[in-house]
Amino acid sequence: MRALIATYAWLLARLPEVFARANAALLGEVLWLLRRRVVRGNLRAAFPARDEAGVRRIGKLSCRRAAEMGLFSIVSPRLTAAEVRARVTVAPSLLTGPARVTADVGGTVLFVPHFTLMEMMTAVTLAAPELGARPWVTLYRPLNQPAADAWVKQARERFGMKLASRREGFGRVMRNVREGGISCVLFDQTTVSGSRLMFLGRPAAVTDLPGLIAQRHKAATRVFWAERTGFWRCELRTAALSASDAVGLTREANAWLEARLRSTDEACADWLWAHDRWKHGQADWIKDLGA
């Protein structure tokens, strides 16, 4: 399996970019065929005023971009540091102002939304070396295929980001914040635990984990995301959060994401609609956030 992944990665890295674009388009169509019921259902419920053509267009584009993200996970180890650096830029907000993530702000929790070029966020300290003065740790879910998981983990840790597996608990992520580092946590994935929160007009099961970590250690909090600027190209951005407690931070981060998805079709298509975030929102066991 590793040899197959390595060969495919070499082809993606060394053939003209049109090859990678064509692969992303093809794999996006496959994902659309497999998940179109979920994607369509989510978009129709979130945006009831959209016509079917608009739902289909955004849904298919989202699937294509999800494939683009997956391909970057494969090709990344075969790109030189200079090639990655040319594709990832850092917005001024990371370095100055109220949303900065420089060492002077102390322990920091980054709320990461599942946008389609999030894999490129692991190059943040390559794009801005001054941000590598303190450790970065991100919580992740290991892949079920060992060879694929090892390949992706190597790619994500290549530029200094350290991964902490969900299977090993959250101690490493919390310890990193306590010691003044930066910890990244996805806050908008499907979850079978957590609390109920209205999101885009429907109850969703949401995690309050990043908020709890921040509350416990009185950490700085930011939304941290990769804004797509082209194929395998992005600008890394941050937005400051103002709440100080777990419930308030969870509400604020999700409100930010909801506003973002409603802002433009481009932003809407950049989220992974193939994930059914609302699946557990009406379960009998789930309680309202803050209840």
C-alpha positions in Angstrom: 0.0 0.0 0.0 2.8 2.5 0.9 4.5 1.9 -2.5 1.2 2.6 -4.3 0.6 5.8 -2.3 4.2 6.9 -2.9 3.9 6.3 -6.7 0.7 8.2 -6.9 2.1 11.1 -4.8 5.1 11.3 -7.2 2.8 11.5 -10.2 0.7 14.2 -8.5 3.8 16.2 -7.7 5.8 15.9 -10.9 3.1 15.9 -13.7 1.6 19.2 -14.8 -1.0 20.5 -12.3 -3.8 19.7 -14.8 -3.3 16.0 -13.9 -4.0 16.7 -10.2 -7.0 18.9 -11.1 -8.4 16.2 -13.3 -8.0 13.7 -10.5 -9.8 16.0 -8.1 -12.6 16.5 -10.5 -13.0 12.7 -11.1 -12.8 11.8 -7.4 -15.2 14.6 -6.6 -17.8 13.1 -8.9 -17.3 9.8 -7.2 -17.8 11.4 -3.8 -20.9 13.2 -5.1 -22.4 9.9 -6.3 -21.7 8.2 -3.0 -22.9 11.1 -0.7 -25.2 13.2 -2.8 -28.3 12.3 -0.7 -26.6 13.6 2.4 -25.1 16.7 0.7 -28.3 17.6 -1.0 -30.3 17.1 2.2 -27.9 19.2 4.2 -27.9 22.1 1.7 -31.7 22.1 1.1 -32.3 22.2 4.9 -29.7 24.9 5.5 -30.7 27.1 2.5 -34.4 26.4 1.8 -34.6 29.3 -0.6 -32.0 27.9 -3.0 -33.3 26.2 -6.1 -32.2 22.7 -7.0 -29.6 23.9 -9.6 -27.9 26.0 -6.9 -27.9 23.1 -4.4 -26.4 20.8 -7.0 -23.8 23.2 -8.1 -22.6 24.0 -4.5 -22.8 20.3 -3.5 -20.7 19.1 -6.4 -18.1 21.8 -6.0 -17.8 21.0 -2.3 -17.2 17.3 -3.2 -14.6 18.3 -5.7 -12.8 20.4 -3.1 -13.0 17.6 -0.6 -11.1 15.5 -3.1 -8.6 18.3 -3.7 -7.9 18.3 0.1 -7.5 14.5 0.1 -5.0 14.7 -2.8 -3.0 17.3 -1.0 -2.6 14.9 1.9 -1.1 12.4 -0.5 1.1 14.8 -2.5 2.5 16.9 0.3 5.5 14.8 1.2 6.6 14.9 -2.4 6.5 18.6 -2.7 9.6 20.6 -1.7 9.4 23.1 1.1 9.7 25.8 -1.4 6.8 24.5 -3.4 4.6 24.3 -0.3 5.7 27.7 0.8 4.7 29.2 -2.6 1.2 27.8 -2.1 0.6 28.9 1.5 0.4 32.5 2.7 -0.3 34.0 6.1 -2.7 36.8 6.6 -1.5 39.8 8.8 -4.1 38.8 11.4 -1.9 35.9 12.6 1.0 38.2 13.3 -0.5 41.5 14.6 -3.7 42.7 16.2 -6.3 41.1 18.4 -6.4 37.8 16.5 -2.6 37.2 16.5 -1.1 33.9 17.5 2.4 35.1 18.4 4.1 33.9 21.5 3.2 36.9 23.6 -0.4 35.9 23.8 0.4 32.8 25.9 -1.4 29.4 25.7 -3.8 29.4 22.8 -6.7 27.2 21.6 -7.5 27.4 17.9 -11.0 26.5 16.8 -10.6 24.9 13.4 -13.5 24.6 11.0 -13.6 21.8 8.4 -12.9 23.8 5.3 -11.5 21.9 2.3 -7.8 23.1 2.4 -7.4 22.6 6.1 -4.6 20.1 5.4 -2.4 23.1 4.3 -2.7 24.6 7.7 0.1 22.3 8.9 2.5 24.5 6.9 1.8 27.5 9.1 5.3 27.7 10.6 6.9 27.2 7.2 4.9 30.2 5.9 5.6 32.3 9.0 8.8 30.9 10.8 8.3 33.4 13.7 5.2 31.4 14.7 7.4 28.3 15.3 8.8 29.8 18.5 6.4 27.6 20.5 4.9 24.1 20.0 1.8 23.4 17.8 -0.3 20.4 18.6 -3.4 19.3 16.8 -6.0 16.7 17.8 -6.7 14.2 15.0 -8.5 11.0 14.3 -6.2 8.3 12.9 -7.1 6.6 9.6 -8.1 3.0 9.7 -5.5 1.9 7.1 -2.1 1.9 8.8 0.0 2.7 5.7 -2.3 5.6 4.7 -2.3 6.9 8.3 1.5 6.8 8.6 1.8 8.7 5.3 -0.7 11.4 6.2 0.8 11.7 9.7 4.2 12.2 8.3 2.9 14.9 5.9 1.1 16.8 8.7 4.1 16.7 11.0 6.6 17.6 8.4 6.9 21.3 9.3 6.7 21.0 13.0 3.0 20.5 13.8 2.6 17.6 16.2 -0.4 15.3 16.1 -2.2 13.9 19.2 -4.5 11.0 18.5 -8.1 11.1 19.8 -7.5 7.4 20.7 -4.8 8.4 23.2 -6.9 11.0 25.0 -6.7 14.8 25.2 -3.9 15.1 27.8 -1.2 16.2 25.3 -3.4 18.9 23.8 -4.3 20.3 27.2 -0.7 20.1 28.5 0.5 22.0 25.4 -1.9 24.9 26.2 -1.0 24.9 29.9 2.7 25.2 28.9 2.1 28.1 26.6 1.8 26.3 23.3 -0.9 26.4 20.6 -3.4 23.5 20.3 -5.8 23.1 17.3 -9.1 21.3 17.6 -11.8 20.8 14.9 -15.1 22.1 16.3 -17.6 21.2 13.5 -17.3 17.5 12.8 -20.1 15.0 13.2 -20.0 13.8 16.9 -21.9 11.1 18.8 -21.4 13.1 22.0 -21.5 16.7 23.0 -24.5 19.0 23.3 -27.4 20.2 21.1 -27.1 23.6 19.4 -29.1 25.1 16.6 -26.9 25.4 13.6 -28.2 26.7 10.2 -31.8 26.2 11.4 -31.5 22.6 12.7 -30.4 21.0 16.0 -26.8 19.6 15.7 -24.7 17.8 18.1 -21.7 20.0 18.8 -18.5 19.5 20.8 -17.5 21.9 23.6 -14.0 20.4 23.9 -12.0 23.3 22.6 -14.0 25.7 24.8 -13.5 23.5 27.9 -9.7 23.4 27.3 -9.6 27.2 26.9 -11.8 27.8 30.0 -9.7 25.5 32.1 -6.4 27.1 31.2 -7.7 30.7 30.7 -6.2 30.5 27.2 -6.5 32.8 24.2 -9.0 31.6 21.6 -9.1 32.1 17.9 -10.9 30.7 14.9 -8.1 29.4 12.5 -8.9 28.5 8.9 -7.4 28.1 5.5 -9.1 30.4 2.9 -8.8 28.8 -0.5 -7.3 31.1 -3.1 -6.8 28.6 -5.9 -6.1 24.9 -6.5 -3.8 23.8 -3.6 -3.4 27.4 -2.7 -4.6 29.2 0.4 -4.2 32.1 2.9 -4.2 31.2 6.6 -6.4 33.4 8.6 -7.6 34.0 12.2 -10.5 35.6 14.0 -10.5 36.4 17.7 -13.2 35.0 20.0 -14.4 37.1 22.9 -16.2 34.6 25.2 -14.3 33.1 28.2 -16.4 30.1 29.1 -16.9 26.8 27.3 -20.6 27.4 26.5 -20.0 30.9 25.2 -17.0 29.9 23.1 -18.9 27.0 21.6 -21.8 29.3 20.6 -19.6 32.0 19.3 -17.5 29.7 17.1 -20.5 28.1 15.6 -22.2 31.4 15.0 -19.0 32.5 13.2 -19.1 29.5 11.0 -22.8 29.9 10.3 -22.3 33.5 9.2 -19.3 32.4 7.1 -21.4 29.7 5.3 -24.1 32.2 4.6 -21.8 34.9 3.4 -21.0 33.8 -0.2 -21.4 30.8 -2.4 -17.6 30.4 -2.5 -17.4 30.1 1.2 -20.4 27.8 1.3 -18.9 25.4 -1.2 -15.6 25.3 0.7 -17.2 23.5 3.7 -17.5 19.7 3.7 -21.2 19.2 3.3 -20.7 15.4 2.8 -20.5 15.2 6.6 -23.9 14.9 8.2 -23.3 17.2 11.2 -26.9 17.1 12.2 -27.2 13.3 12.4 -27.3 13.2 16.2 -28.8 16.6 16.9 -32.3 15.1 17.8 -31.1 12.1 19.7 -33.0 11.4 22.9 -29.8 11.3 25.0 -28.4 14.7 23.9 -28.9 17.8 26.1 -29.1 21.4 25.0 -25.8 23.3 25.3 -25.4 24.8 28.7 -28.3 22.8 30.2 
